């Protein structure tokens, strides 16, 4: 991760560096990792069961692809490029279906989200290790 006070990230280059497949639900690359906020780009490879984050609010800006997203008690919503999704900490959310691959997102977590902060509603659905793998893609 860059150590400078300012960095310009080549998002399209990062997107091209994601592998074609993954054993985890997501692969991400962290752009920033400060106590106040973390930013990352991730690609979803598999649907994500209902889960939540205990420590942060999350902003998700869809870069490519389309998916069904469920936020709290709302009905599923189809999301695609150019849409910004926001939810507060402890909001249960899921992605039951990827409609168009690759589904990639720019995520900003406030404050910083530790990679282990993923709590599945049904613990049998996964763990932080099966949910996300971080890779340095730039």
Rosetta blueprint (number, residue, H / E / L):
1 X L
2 X L
3 X L
4 X L
5 X L
6 X L
7 X L
8 X L
9 X L
10 X L
11 X H
12 X H
13 X H
14 X H
15 X H
16 X H
17 X H
18 X L
19 X L
20 X L
21 X L
22 X L
23 X L
24 X L
25 X L
26 X E
27 X E
28 X E
29 X E
30 X E
31 X E
32 X E
33 X E
34 X L
35 X L
36 X L
37 X L
38 X E
39 X E
40 X E
41 X E
42 X E
43 X E
44 X E
45 X L
46 X L
47 X L
48 X E
49 X E
50 X E
51 X E
52 X E
53 X L
54 X L
55 X L
56 X L
57 X E
58 X E
59 X E
60 X E
61 X E
62 X E
63 X E
64 X E
65 X E
66 X E
67 X E
68 X E
69 X E
70 X E
71 X E
72 X L
73 X L
74 X L
75 X L
76 X L
77 X E
78 X E
79 X E
80 X E
81 X L
82 X L
83 X L
84 X E
85 X E
86 X E
87 X E
88 X L
89 X L
90 X L
91 X L
92 X L
93 X E
94 X E
95 X E
96 X E
97 X E
98 X E
99 X E
100 X E
101 X E
102 X E
103 X E
104 X E
105 X E
106 X E
107 X E
108 X E
109 X E
110 X E
111 X L
112 X L
113 X L
114 X L
115 X L
116 X L
117 X L
118 X L
119 X E
120 X E
121 X L
122 X L
123 X H
124 X H
125 X H
126 X L
127 X L
128 X H
129 X H
130 X H
131 X H
132 X E
133 X E
134 X E
135 X L
136 X L
137 X L
138 X L
